[in-house]
Amino acid sequence: MSTKSLLVTCRIDIAGRAHDCQANSRHRINKGDVRLKVRNGLGWDHYCSECAKKIFAKDLAKIAQLEKLEPEVTE
Ligand SMILES: [Zn+2]
């Protein structure tokens, strides 16, 4: 079956134990915190909600660009 979503590799879950955010080791994710989970090879990367918001903002801009259906000029 073909994939009809670009976002199959990410989801939101709740941290089962405390650990550092994978975008910034100074960000602590506590047990019970909501976090963004992104597929990375066979495993998952986990980001705090602050980093998740930044990632979403960046990807929303990217989707807005993709929506224009303008081919990228490649040399
Ligand atoms: Zn973070």
N, CA, C, O and the ligand as a Tripos MOL2 file, in Angstrom:
@<TRIPOS>MOLECULE
protein
  301   299    76     0     0
PROTEIN
NO_CHARGES

@<TRIPOS>ATOM
      1 N           0.8400   -1.1960    0.0000 N.3       1 MET1
      2 CA          0.0000    0.0000    0.0000 C.3       1 MET1
      3 C           0.8800    1.2520    0.0000 C.2       1 MET1
      4 O           1.8990    1.3160    0.6870 O.2       1 MET1
      5 N           0.4770    2.2030   -0.7540 N.am      2 SER2
      6 CA          1.2930    3.4230   -0.7960 C.3       2 SER2
      7 C           1.0770    4.2800    0.4490 C.2       2 SER2
      8 O           0.0310    4.2250    1.0970 O.2       2 SER2
      9 N           2.0710    5.0470    0.7500 N.am      3 THR3
     10 CA          2.0090    5.9280    1.9200 C.3       3 THR3
     11 C           1.2900    7.2080    1.5430 C.2       3 THR3
     12 O           1.6800    7.8840    0.5910 O.2       3 THR3
     13 N           0.2520    7.5440    2.2760 N.am      4 LYS4
     14 CA         -0.5040    8.7530    1.9550 C.3       4 LYS4
     15 C          -0.2410    9.8680    2.9500 C.2       4 LYS4
     16 O          -0.9650   10.8620    2.9940 O.2       4 LYS4
     17 N           0.8040    9.6920    3.7490 N.am      5 SER5
     18 CA          1.1830   10.7460    4.6820 C.3       5 SER5
     19 C           2.6950   10.8690    4.7270 C.2       5 SER5
     20 O           3.4180    9.8810    4.5970 O.2       5 SER5
     21 N           3.1560   12.0830    4.9120 N.am      6 LEU6
     22 CA          4.5930   12.3050    5.0640 C.3       6 LEU6
     23 C           4.9940   12.1580    6.5290 C.2       6 LEU6
     24 O           6.1780   12.1400    6.8670 O.2       6 LEU6
     25 N           4.0010   12.0560    7.3770 N.am      7 LEU7
     26 CA          4.2670   12.1170    8.8140 C.3       7 LEU7
     27 C           4.1350   10.7800    9.5230 C.2       7 LEU7
     28 O           3.8440   10.7220   10.7180 O.2       7 LEU7
     29 N           4.3530    9.7080    8.7730 N.am      8 VAL8
     30 CA          4.2280    8.3750    9.3800 C.3       8 VAL8
     31 C           5.3230    8.1190   10.4120 C.2       8 VAL8
     32 O           5.1950    7.2360   11.2600 O.2       8 VAL8
     33 N           6.3770    8.8840   10.3330 N.am      9 THR9
     34 CA          7.5170    8.6040   11.2090 C.3       9 THR9
     35 C           7.5410    9.4540   12.4750 C.2       9 THR9
     36 O           8.5430    9.4710   13.1890 O.2       9 THR9
     37 N           6.4640   10.1480   12.7550 N.am     10 CYS10
     38 CA          6.4740   10.8960   14.0130 C.3      10 CYS10
     39 C           5.1450   10.7790   14.7350 C.2      10 CYS10
     40 O           4.0860   10.6500   14.1200 O.2      10 CYS10
     41 N           5.2250   10.8250   16.0410 N.am     11 ARG11
     42 CA          4.0360   10.8060   16.8700 C.3      11 ARG11
     43 C           4.3130   11.4960   18.1980 C.2      11 ARG11
     44 O           5.4550   11.8180   18.5260 O.2      11 ARG11
     45 N           3.2550   11.7130   18.9430 N.am     12 ILE12
     46 CA          3.3740   12.3490   20.2590 C.3      12 ILE12
     47 C           3.1410   11.2590   21.2940 C.2      12 ILE12
     48 O           2.1880   10.4880   21.1870 O.2      12 ILE12
     49 N           4.0000   11.1960   22.2820 N.am     13 ASP13
     50 CA          3.7210   10.2640   23.3720 C.3      13 ASP13
     51 C           4.1150   10.8700   24.7170 C.2      13 ASP13
     52 O           4.4670   12.0460   24.8060 O.2      13 ASP13
     53 N           4.0500   10.0610   25.7370 N.am     14 ILE14
     54 CA          4.3510   10.4920   27.1020 C.3      14 ILE14
     55 C           5.6310    9.7670   27.5250 C.2      14 ILE14
     56 O           5.7490    8.5550   27.3520 O.2      14 ILE14
     57 N           6.5740   10.5080   28.0740 N.am     15 ALA15
     58 CA          7.8340    9.9030   28.5110 C.3      15 ALA15
     59 C           7.5760    8.9250   29.6680 C.2      15 ALA15
     60 O           6.9300    9.2640   30.6600 O.2      15 ALA15
     61 N           8.0910    7.7280   29.5110 N.am     16 GLY16
     62 CA          7.9340    6.7080   30.5470 C.3      16 GLY16
     63 C           8.9690    6.8720   31.6550 C.2      16 GLY16
     64 O           8.8030    6.3880   32.7750 O.2      16 GLY16
     65 N          10.0550    7.5840   31.2950 N.am     17 ARG17
     66 CA         11.1010    7.8850   32.2840 C.3      17 ARG17
     67 C          11.7510    9.2070   31.8920 C.2      17 ARG17
     68 O          11.6190    9.6560   30.7530 O.2      17 ARG17
     69 N          12.4500    9.8250   32.8330 N.am     18 ALA18
     70 CA         13.0960   11.1090   32.5570 C.3      18 ALA18
     71 C          14.3260   10.9000   31.6830 C.2      18 ALA18
     72 O          15.0560    9.9240   31.8560 O.2      18 ALA18
     73 N          14.5580   11.8230   30.7370 N.am     19 HIS19
     74 CA         15.7550   11.7640   29.9040 C.3      19 HIS19
     75 C          15.9800   13.1260   29.2520 C.2      19 HIS19
     76 O          15.1340   14.0130   29.3640 O.2      19 HIS19
     77 N          17.1040   13.2990   28.5780 N.am     20 ASP20
     78 CA         17.3950   14.5640   27.9160 C.3      20 ASP20
     79 C          16.7190   14.6240   26.5480 C.2      20 ASP20
     80 O          16.5240   13.6040   25.8870 O.2      20 ASP20
     81 N          16.3670   15.8440   26.1420 N.am     21 CYS21
     82 CA         15.8510   16.1070   24.7990 C.3      21 CYS21
     83 C          16.9900   15.8380   23.8140 C.2      21 CYS21
     84 O          18.1350   16.1940   24.0910 O.2      21 CYS21
     85 N          16.6960   15.2190   22.6700 N.am     22 GLN22
     86 CA         17.7650   14.8690   21.7470 C.3      22 GLN22
     87 C          18.2260   16.0320   20.8580 C.2      22 GLN22
     88 O          19.1980   15.9000   20.1140 O.2      22 GLN22
     89 N          17.5330   17.1560   20.9390 N.am     23 ALA23
     90 CA         17.9890   18.3240   20.1960 C.3      23 ALA23
     91 C          18.8950   19.1830   21.0620 C.2      23 ALA23
     92 O          19.7460   19.9090   20.5490 O.2      23 ALA23
     93 N          18.7150   19.1020   22.3770 N.am     24 ASN24
     94 CA         19.4740   19.9520   23.2920 C.3      24 ASN24
     95 C          19.5640   19.2370   24.6410 C.2      24 ASN24
     96 O          18.5580   19.0480   25.3250 O.2      24 ASN24
     97 N          20.7790   18.8450   25.0120 N.am     25 SER25
     98 CA         20.9540   18.0570   26.2410 C.3      25 SER25
     99 C          20.6640   18.8650   27.5110 C.2      25 SER25
    100 O          20.6040   18.3060   28.6070 O.2      25 SER25
    101 N          20.4830   20.1920   27.3560 N.am     26 ARG26
    102 CA         20.1180   20.9970   28.5290 C.3      26 ARG26
    103 C          18.6100   20.9800   28.7670 C.2      26 ARG26
    104 O          18.1340   21.4250   29.8120 O.2      26 ARG26
    105 N          17.8690   20.4670   27.7960 N.am     27 HIS27
    106 CA         16.4160   20.3260   27.9600 C.3      27 HIS27
    107 C          16.1390   18.9810   28.6060 C.2      27 HIS27
    108 O          16.5090   17.9350   28.0720 O.2      27 HIS27
    109 N          15.4970   19.0140   29.7410 N.am     28 ARG28
    110 CA         15.1880   17.7760   30.4400 C.3      28 ARG28
    111 C          13.7250   17.4110   30.1780 C.2      28 ARG28
    112 O          12.8320   18.2490   30.3070 O.2      28 ARG28
    113 N          13.4990   16.1610   29.8130 N.am     29 ILE29
    114 CA         12.1310   15.6670   29.6740 C.3      29 ILE29
    115 C          11.8750   14.8090   30.9080 C.2      29 ILE29
    116 O          12.5710   13.8200   31.1330 O.2      29 ILE29
    117 N          10.8910   15.1810   31.6960 N.am     30 ASN30
    118 CA         10.5790   14.4270   32.9100 C.3      30 ASN30
    119 C           9.5730   13.3320   32.6270 C.2      30 ASN30
    120 O           8.8200   13.3890   31.6550 O.2      30 ASN30
    121 N           9.5740   12.3390   33.4910 N.am     31 LYS31
    122 CA          8.5960   11.2590   33.3780 C.3      31 LYS31
    123 C           7.1940   11.8610   33.3620 C.2      31 LYS31
    124 O           6.8650   12.6830   34.2170 O.2      31 LYS31
    125 N           6.3680   11.4620   32.4010 N.am     32 GLY32
    126 CA          5.0010   11.9720   32.3160 C.3      32 GLY32
    127 C           4.8530   13.1680   31.3810 C.2      32 GLY32
    128 O           3.7330   13.5720   31.0680 O.2      32 GLY32
    129 N           5.9880   13.7460   30.9260 N.am     33 ASP33
    130 CA          5.9280   14.8770   30.0010 C.3      33 ASP33
    131 C           5.5160   14.4120   28.6000 C.2      33 ASP33
    132 O           5.8120   13.2930   28.1810 O.2      33 ASP33
    133 N           4.8280   15.3070   27.8980 N.am     34 VAL34
    134 CA          4.4850   15.0500   26.4990 C.3      34 VAL34
    135 C           5.7500   15.2920   25.6820 C.2      34 VAL34
    136 O           6.4690   16.2620   25.9210 O.2      34 VAL34
    137 N           6.0200   14.4290   24.7350 N.am     35 ARG35
    138 CA          7.2170   14.6020   23.9020 C.3      35 ARG35
    139 C           6.9190   14.2070   22.4550 C.2      35 ARG35
    140 O           5.9580   13.4910   22.1750 O.2      35 ARG35
    141 N           7.7520   14.6810   21.5590 N.am     36 LEU36
    142 CA          7.6500   14.3230   20.1440 C.3      36 LEU36
    143 C           8.6220   13.1830   19.8910 C.2      36 LEU36
    144 O           9.7850   13.2230   20.2930 O.2      36 LEU36
    145 N           8.1070   12.1660   19.2140 N.am     37 LYS37
    146 CA          8.8650   10.9600   18.9420 C.3      37 LYS37
    147 C           9.0520   10.8690   17.4320 C.2      37 LYS37
    148 O           8.0670   10.8620   16.6930 O.2      37 LYS37
    149 N          10.2830   10.8000   16.9630 N.am     38 VAL38
    150 CA         10.5530   10.7710   15.5260 C.3      38 VAL38
    151 C          11.3930    9.5530   15.1920 C.2      38 VAL38
    152 O          12.4330    9.3150   15.8050 O.2      38 VAL38
    153 N          10.9430    8.7970   14.2320 N.am     39 ARG39
    154 CA         11.6330    7.5920   13.7970 C.3      39 ARG39
    155 C          13.0330    7.9410   13.3050 C.2      39 ARG39
    156 O          13.2130    8.8810   12.5310 O.2      39 ARG39
    157 N          14.0030    7.1910   13.7520 N.am     40 ASN40
    158 CA         15.3790    7.3840   13.2920 C.3      40 ASN40
    159 C          15.9810    5.9980   13.1000 C.2      40 ASN40
    160 O          16.4340    5.3720   14.0570 O.2      40 ASN40
    161 N          15.9840    5.5240   11.8550 N.am     41 GLY41
    162 CA         16.4660    4.1740   11.5850 C.3      41 GLY41
    163 C          15.5830    3.1640   12.3000 C.2      41 GLY41
    164 O          14.3690    3.1390   12.1000 O.2      41 GLY41
    165 N          16.1930    2.3380   13.1290 N.am     42 LEU42
    166 CA         15.4230    1.3320   13.8560 C.3      42 LEU42
    167 C          14.9030    1.8650   15.1850 C.2      42 LEU42
    168 O          14.0740    1.2290   15.8360 O.2      42 LEU42
    169 N          15.3900    3.0240   15.5790 N.am     43 GLY43
    170 CA         14.9770    3.5700   16.8720 C.3      43 GLY43
    171 C          14.1440    4.8290   16.7410 C.2      43 GLY43
    172 O          13.5930    5.1220   15.6800 O.2      43 GLY43
    173 N          14.0610    5.5620   17.8240 N.am     44 TRP44
    174 CA         13.2940    6.7970   17.8480 C.3      44 TRP44
    175 C          14.1250    7.8820   18.5160 C.2      44 TRP44
    176 O          14.8910    7.6050   19.4390 O.2      44 TRP44
    177 N          13.9730    9.1220   18.0480 N.am     45 ASP45
    178 CA         14.5370   10.2650   18.7330 C.3      45 ASP45
    179 C          13.3890   10.9350   19.4680 C.2      45 ASP45
    180 O          12.2490   10.9210   19.0050 O.2      45 ASP45
    181 N          13.6970   11.5160   20.6100 N.am     46 HIS46
    182 CA         12.6480   12.1590   21.4110 C.3      46 HIS46
    183 C          12.9930   13.6130   21.6760 C.2      46 HIS46
    184 O          14.1150   13.9360   22.0670 O.2      46 HIS46
    185 N          12.0250   14.4830   21.4610 N.am     47 TYR47
    186 CA         12.2380   15.9140   21.6420 C.3      47 TYR47
    187 C          11.2270   16.4910   22.6170 C.2      47 TYR47
    188 O          10.0770   16.0550   22.6800 O.2      47 TYR47
    189 N          11.6830   17.4900   23.3820 N.am     48 CYS48
    190 CA         10.7930   18.1570   24.3320 C.3      48 CYS48
    191 C           9.7590   18.9830   23.5550 C.2      48 CYS48
    192 O           9.9190   19.2220   22.3580 O.2      48 CYS48
    193 N           8.7080   19.4120   24.2410 N.am     49 SER49
    194 CA          7.6320   20.1320   23.5520 C.3      49 SER49
    195 C           8.1320   21.4570   22.9650 C.2      49 SER49
    196 O           7.6320   21.8980   21.9300 O.2      49 SER49
    197 N           9.1020   22.0870   23.6100 N.am     50 GLU50
    198 CA          9.6570   23.3480   23.0980 C.3      50 GLU50
    199 C          10.3200   23.1170   21.7350 C.2      50 GLU50
    200 O          10.0670   23.8550   20.7830 O.2      50 GLU50
    201 N          11.1710   22.0870   21.6500 N.am     51 CYS51
    202 CA         11.8300   21.7570   20.3840 C.3      51 CYS51
    203 C          10.8140   21.2650   19.3640 C.2      51 CYS51
    204 O          10.9450   21.5500   18.1740 O.2      51 CYS51
    205 N           9.8050   20.5320   19.8150 N.am     52 ALA52
    206 CA          8.7710   20.0210   18.9090 C.3      52 ALA52
    207 C           8.0790   21.1830   18.2020 C.2      52 ALA52
    208 O           7.8160   21.1190   17.0010 O.2      52 ALA52
    209 N           7.7850   22.2540   18.9610 N.am     53 LYS53
    210 CA          7.1190   23.4200   18.3610 C.3      53 LYS53
    211 C           7.9870   24.0590   17.2900 C.2      53 LYS53
    212 O           7.4910   24.4950   16.2510 O.2      53 LYS53
    213 N           9.3040   24.1110   17.5550 N.am     54 LYS54
    214 CA         10.2320   24.6730   16.5670 C.3      54 LYS54
    215 C          10.2700   23.8050   15.3100 C.2      54 LYS54
    216 O          10.2790   24.3130   14.1890 O.2      54 LYS54
    217 N          10.2910   22.4820   15.5180 N.am     55 ILE55
    218 CA         10.3290   21.5460   14.3920 C.3      55 ILE55
    219 C           9.0450   21.6970   13.5600 C.2      55 ILE55
    220 O           9.0990   21.7130   12.3300 O.2      55 ILE55
    221 N           7.8920   21.8070   14.2360 N.am     56 PHE56
    222 CA          6.6210   21.9480   13.5170 C.3      56 PHE56
    223 C           6.6010   23.2440   12.7100 C.2      56 PHE56
    224 O           6.1640   23.2510   11.5590 O.2      56 PHE56
    225 N           7.0720   24.3440   13.3090 N.am     57 ALA57
    226 CA          7.0770   25.6460   12.6170 C.3      57 ALA57
    227 C           7.9160   25.5610   11.3460 C.2      57 ALA57
    228 O           7.5320   26.0790   10.2970 O.2      57 ALA57
    229 N           9.0640   24.9010   11.4570 N.am     58 LYS58
    230 CA          9.9630   24.7580   10.3160 C.3      58 LYS58
    231 C           9.3200   23.8940    9.2250 C.2      58 LYS58
    232 O           9.3850   24.2160    8.0390 O.2      58 LYS58
    233 N           8.6970   22.7840    9.6580 N.am     59 ASP59
    234 CA          8.0880   21.8850    8.6790 C.3      59 ASP59
    235 C           6.8280   22.4890    8.0660 C.2      59 ASP59
    236 O           6.5190   22.2160    6.9060 O.2      59 ASP59
    237 N           6.0980   23.3010    8.8220 N.am     60 LEU60
    238 CA          4.9210   23.9600    8.2500 C.3      60 LEU60
    239 C           5.3580   24.9090    7.1290 C.2      60 LEU60
    240 O           4.6950   25.0070    6.0960 O.2      60 LEU60
    241 N           6.4740   25.6040    7.3390 N.am     61 ALA61
    242 CA          7.0110   26.4980    6.3060 C.3      61 ALA61
    243 C           7.4310   25.6760    5.0920 C.2      61 ALA61
    244 O           7.2370   26.0900    3.9490 O.2      61 ALA61
    245 N           8.0030   24.5150    5.3540 N.am     62 LYS62
    246 CA          8.4480   23.6320    4.2770 C.3      62 LYS62
    247 C           7.2500   23.1130    3.4820 C.2      62 LYS62
    248 O           7.2890   23.0480    2.2530 O.2      62 LYS62
    249 N           6.1810   22.7450    4.2000 N.am     63 ILE63
    250 CA          4.9750   22.2590    3.5240 C.3      63 ILE63
    251 C           4.3460   23.3810    2.6960 C.2      63 ILE63
    252 O           3.8720   23.1400    1.5860 O.2      63 ILE63
    253 N           4.3390   24.6010    3.2290 N.am     64 ALA64
    254 CA          3.7960   25.7460    2.4890 C.3      64 ALA64
    255 C           4.5550   25.9150    1.1790 C.2      64 ALA64
    256 O           3.9670   26.2250    0.1430 O.2      64 ALA64
    257 N           5.8730   25.7070    1.2380 N.am     65 GLN65
    258 CA          6.7040   25.8040    0.0370 C.3      65 GLN65
    259 C           6.3790   24.6540   -0.9250 C.2      65 GLN65
    260 O           6.2380   24.8690   -2.1290 O.2      65 GLN65
    261 N           6.2630   23.4420   -0.3910 N.am     66 LEU66
    262 CA          5.9610   22.2640   -1.2220 C.3      66 LEU66
    263 C           4.6020   22.4000   -1.9080 C.2      66 LEU66
    264 O           4.4200   21.9720   -3.0480 O.2      66 LEU66
    265 N           3.6400   23.0110   -1.1820 N.am     67 GLU67
    266 CA          2.2810   23.1950   -1.6990 C.3      67 GLU67
    267 C           2.2510   23.9850   -2.9950 C.2      67 GLU67
    268 O           1.3320   23.8310   -3.7990 O.2      67 GLU67
    269 N           3.2540   24.8300   -3.1990 N.am     68 LYS68
    270 CA          3.3190   25.6400   -4.4190 C.3      68 LYS68
    271 C           3.6470   24.7900   -5.6460 C.2      68 LYS68
    272 O           3.4820   25.2330   -6.7820 O.2      68 LYS68
    273 N           4.1100   23.5720   -5.4040 N.am     69 LEU69
    274 CA          4.4630   22.6400   -6.4800 C.3      69 LEU69
    275 C           5.4640   23.2670   -7.4580 C.2      69 LEU69
    276 O           5.3730   23.0890   -8.6720 O.2      69 LEU69
    277 N           6.3930   23.9860   -6.9000 N.am     70 GLU70
    278 CA          7.4360   24.5840   -7.7300 C.3      70 GLU70
    279 C           8.6900   23.6860   -7.6760 C.2      70 GLU70
    280 O           9.3030   23.5240   -6.6210 O.2      70 GLU70
    281 N           9.0510   23.1160   -8.8210 N.am     71 PRO71
    282 CA         10.2570   22.2610   -8.8360 C.3      71 PRO71
    283 C          11.4700   23.0860   -8.4170 C.2      71 PRO71
    284 O          11.6110   24.2580   -8.7640 O.2      71 PRO71
    285 N          12.3420   22.4200   -7.6540 N.am     72 GLU72
    286 CA         13.5770   23.0830   -7.2490 C.3      72 GLU72
    287 C          14.5300   23.1150   -8.4220 C.2      72 GLU72
    288 O          14.6260   22.1610   -9.1940 O.2      72 GLU72
    289 N          15.2260   24.2180   -8.5430 N.am     73 VAL73
    290 CA         16.2230   24.3200   -9.6120 C.3      73 VAL73
    291 C          17.4970   23.6650   -9.1090 C.2      73 VAL73
    292 O          18.0940   24.1020   -8.1240 O.2      73 VAL73
    293 N          17.8970   22.6240   -9.7930 N.am     74 THR74
    294 CA         19.1420   21.9450   -9.4070 C.3      74 THR74
    295 C          20.1430   22.0590  -10.5480 C.2      74 THR74
    296 O          19.7980   21.9620  -11.7260 O.2      74 THR74
    297 N          21.3550   22.2610  -10.1690 N.am     75 GLU75
    298 CA         22.4270   22.4250  -11.1810 C.3      75 GLU75
    299 C          22.8030   21.0710  -11.7680 C.2      75 GLU75
    300 O          23.6780   20.9930  -12.6300 O.2      75 GLU75
    301 ZN         14.3310   20.2740   23.5260 Zn       76 ZN76
@<TRIPOS>BOND
     1     1     2 1
     2     2     3 1
     3     3     4 2
     4     3     5 am
     5     5     6 1
     6     6     7 1
     7     7     8 2
     8     7     9 am
     9     9    10 1
    10    10    11 1
    11    11    12 2
    12    11    13 am
    13    13    14 1
    14    14    15 1
    15    15    16 2
    16    15    17 am
    17    17    18 1
    18    18    19 1
    19    19    20 2
    20    19    21 am
    21    21    22 1
    22    22    23 1
    23    23    24 2
    24    23    25 am
    25    25    26 1
    26    26    27 1
    27    27    28 2
    28    27    29 am
    29    29    30 1
    30    30    31 1
    31    31    32 2
    32    31    33 am
    33    33    34 1
    34    34    35 1
    35    35    36 2
    36    35    37 am
    37    37    38 1
    38    38    39 1
    39    39    40 2
    40    39    41 am
    41    41    42 1
    42    42    43 1
    43    43    44 2
    44    43    45 am
    45    45    46 1
    46    46    47 1
    47    47    48 2
    48    47    49 am
    49    49    50 1
    50    50    51 1
    51    51    52 2
    52    51    53 am
    53    53    54 1
    54    54    55 1
    55    55    56 2
    56    55    57 am
    57    57    58 1
    58    58    59 1
    59    59    60 2
    60    59    61 am
    61    61    62 1
    62    62    63 1
    63    63    64 2
    64    63    65 am
    65    65    66 1
    66    66    67 1
    67    67    68 2
    68    67    69 am
    69    69    70 1
    70    70    71 1
    71    71    72 2
    72    71    73 am
    73    73    74 1
    74    74    75 1
    75    75    76 2
    76    75    77 am
    77    77    78 1
    78    78    79 1
    79    79    80 2
    80    79    81 am
    81    81    82 1
    82    82    83 1
    83    83    84 2
    84    83    85 am
    85    85    86 1
    86    86    87 1
    87    87    88 2
    88    87    89 am
    89    89    90 1
    90    90    91 1
    91    91    92 2
    92    91    93 am
    93    93    94 1
    94    94    95 1
    95    95    96 2
    96    95    97 am
    97    97    98 1
    98    98    99 1
    99    99   100 2
   100    99   101 am
   101   101   102 1
   102   102   103 1
   103   103   104 2
   104   103   105 am
   105   105   106 1
   106   106   107 1
   107   107   108 2
   108   107   109 am
   109   109   110 1
   110   110   111 1
   111   111   112 2
   112   111   113 am
   113   113   114 1
   114   114   115 1
   115   115   116 2
   116   115   117 am
   117   117   118 1
   118   118   119 1
   119   119   120 2
   120   119   121 am
   121   121   122 1
   122   122   123 1
   123   123   124 2
   124   123   125 am
   125   125   126 1
   126   126   127 1
   127   127   128 2
   128   127   129 am
   129   129   130 1
   130   130   131 1
   131   131   132 2
   132   131   133 am
   133   133   134 1
   134   134   135 1
   135   135   136 2
   136   135   137 am
   137   137   138 1
   138   138   139 1
   139   139   140 2
   140   139   141 am
   141   141   142 1
   142   142   143 1
   143   143   144 2
   144   143   145 am
   145   145   146 1
   146   146   147 1
   147   147   148 2
   148   147   149 am
   149   149   150 1
   150   150   151 1
   151   151   152 2
   152   151   153 am
   153   153   154 1
   154   154   155 1
   155   155   156 2
   156   155   157 am
   157   157   158 1
   158   158   159 1
   159   159   160 2
   160   159   161 am
   161   161   162 1
   162   162   163 1
   163   163   164 2
   164   163   165 am
   165   165   166 1
   166   166   167 1
   167   167   168 2
   168   167   169 am
   169   169   170 1
   170   170   171 1
   171   171   172 2
   172   171   173 am
   173   173   174 1
   174   174   175 1
   175   175   176 2
   176   175   177 am
   177   177   178 1
   178   178   179 1
   179   179   180 2
   180   179   181 am
   181   181   182 1
   182   182   183 1
   183   183   184 2
   184   183   185 am
   185   185   186 1
   186   186   187 1
   187   187   188 2
   188   187   189 am
   189   189   190 1
   190   190   191 1
   191   191   192 2
   192   191   193 am
   193   193   194 1
   194   194   195 1
   195   195   196 2
   196   195   197 am
   197   197   198 1
   198   198   199 1
   199   199   200 2
   200   199   201 am
   201   201   202 1
   202   202   203 1
   203   203   204 2
   204   203   205 am
   205   205   206 1
   206   206   207 1
   207   207   208 2
   208   207   209 am
   209   209   210 1
   210   210   211 1
   211   211   212 2
   212   211   213 am
   213   213   214 1
   214   214   215 1
   215   215   216 2
   216   215   217 am
   217   217   218 1
   218   218   219 1
   219   219   220 2
   220   219   221 am
   221   221   222 1
   222   222   223 1
   223   223   224 2
   224   223   225 am
   225   225   226 1
   226   226   227 1
   227   227   228 2
   228   227   229 am
   229   229   230 1
   230   230   231 1
   231   231   232 2
   232   231   233 am
   233   233   234 1
   234   234   235 1
   235   235   236 2
   236   235   237 am
   237   237   238 1
   238   238   239 1
   239   239   240 2
   240   239   241 am
   241   241   242 1
   242   242   243 1
   243   243   244 2
   244   243   245 am
   245   245   246 1
   246   246   247 1
   247   247   248 2
   248   247   249 am
   249   249   250 1
   250   250   251 1
   251   251   252 2
   252   251   253 am
   253   253   254 1
   254   254   255 1
   255   255   256 2
   256   255   257 am
   257   257   258 1
   258   258   259 1
   259   259   260 2
   260   259   261 am
   261   261   262 1
   262   262   263 1
   263   263   264 2
   264   263   265 am
   265   265   266 1
   266   266   267 1
   267   267   268 2
   268   267   269 am
   269   269   270 1
   270   270   271 1
   271   271   272 2
   272   271   273 am
   273   273   274 1
   274   274   275 1
   275   275   276 2
   276   275   277 am
   277   277   278 1
   278   278   279 1
   279   279   280 2
   280   279   281 am
   281   281   282 1
   282   282   283 1
   283   283   284 2
   284   283   285 am
   285   285   286 1
   286   286   287 1
   287   287   288 2
   288   287   289 am
   289   289   290 1
   290   290   291 1
   291   291   292 2
   292   291   293 am
   293   293   294 1
   294   294   295 1
   295   295   296 2
   296   295   297 am
   297   297   298 1
   298   298   299 1
   299   299   300 2
@<TRIPOS>SUBSTRUCTURE
     1 MET1         2 RESIDUE 1 A MET
     2 SER2         6 RESIDUE 1 A SER
     3 THR3        10 RESIDUE 1 A THR
     4 LYS4        14 RESIDUE 1 A LYS
     5 SER5        18 RESIDUE 1 A SER
     6 LEU6        22 RESIDUE 1 A LEU
     7 LEU7        26 RESIDUE 1 A LEU
     8 VAL8        30 RESIDUE 1 A VAL
     9 THR9        34 RESIDUE 1 A THR
    10 CYS10       38 RESIDUE 1 A CYS
    11 ARG11       42 RESIDUE 1 A ARG
    12 ILE12       46 RESIDUE 1 A ILE
    13 ASP13       50 RESIDUE 1 A ASP
    14 ILE14       54 RESIDUE 1 A ILE
    15 ALA15       58 RESIDUE 1 A ALA
    16 GLY16       62 RESIDUE 1 A GLY
    17 ARG17       66 RESIDUE 1 A ARG
    18 ALA18       70 RESIDUE 1 A ALA
    19 HIS19       74 RESIDUE 1 A HIS
    20 ASP20       78 RESIDUE 1 A ASP
    21 CYS21       82 RESIDUE 1 A CYS
    22 GLN22       86 RESIDUE 1 A GLN
    23 ALA23       90 RESIDUE 1 A ALA
    24 ASN24       94 RESIDUE 1 A ASN
    25 SER25       98 RESIDUE 1 A SER
    26 ARG26      102 RESIDUE 1 A ARG
    27 HIS27      106 RESIDUE 1 A HIS
    28 ARG28      110 RESIDUE 1 A ARG
    29 ILE29      114 RESIDUE 1 A ILE
    30 ASN30      118 RESIDUE 1 A ASN
    31 LYS31      122 RESIDUE 1 A LYS
    32 GLY32      126 RESIDUE 1 A GLY
    33 ASP33      130 RESIDUE 1 A ASP
    34 VAL34      134 RESIDUE 1 A VAL
    35 ARG35      138 RESIDUE 1 A ARG
    36 LEU36      142 RESIDUE 1 A LEU
    37 LYS37      146 RESIDUE 1 A LYS
    38 VAL38      150 RESIDUE 1 A VAL
    39 ARG39      154 RESIDUE 1 A ARG
    40 ASN40      158 RESIDUE 1 A ASN
    41 GLY41      162 RESIDUE 1 A GLY
    42 LEU42      166 RESIDUE 1 A LEU
    43 GLY43      170 RESIDUE 1 A GLY
    44 TRP44      174 RESIDUE 1 A TRP
    45 ASP45      178 RESIDUE 1 A ASP
    46 HIS46      182 RESIDUE 1 A HIS
    47 TYR47      186 RESIDUE 1 A TYR
    48 CYS48      190 RESIDUE 1 A CYS
    49 SER49      194 RESIDUE 1 A SER
    50 GLU50      198 RESIDUE 1 A GLU
    51 CYS51      202 RESIDUE 1 A CYS
    52 ALA52      206 RESIDUE 1 A ALA
    53 LYS53      210 RESIDUE 1 A LYS
    54 LYS54      214 RESIDUE 1 A LYS
    55 ILE55      218 RESIDUE 1 A ILE
    56 PHE56      222 RESIDUE 1 A PHE
    57 ALA57      226 RESIDUE 1 A ALA
    58 LYS58      230 RESIDUE 1 A LYS
    59 ASP59      234 RESIDUE 1 A ASP
    60 LEU60      238 RESIDUE 1 A LEU
    61 ALA61      242 RESIDUE 1 A ALA
    62 LYS62      246 RESIDUE 1 A LYS
    63 ILE63      250 RESIDUE 1 A ILE
    64 ALA64      254 RESIDUE 1 A ALA
    65 GLN65      258 RESIDUE 1 A GLN
    66 LEU66      262 RESIDUE 1 A LEU
    67 GLU67      266 RESIDUE 1 A GLU
    68 LYS68      270 RESIDUE 1 A LYS
    69 LEU69      274 RESIDUE 1 A LEU
    70 GLU70      278 RESIDUE 1 A GLU
    71 PRO71      282 RESIDUE 1 A PRO
    72 GLU72      286 RESIDUE 1 A GLU
    73 VAL73      290 RESIDUE 1 A VAL
    74 THR74      294 RESIDUE 1 A THR
    75 GLU75      298 RESIDUE 1 A GLU
    76 ZN76       301 GROUP 0 **** ****
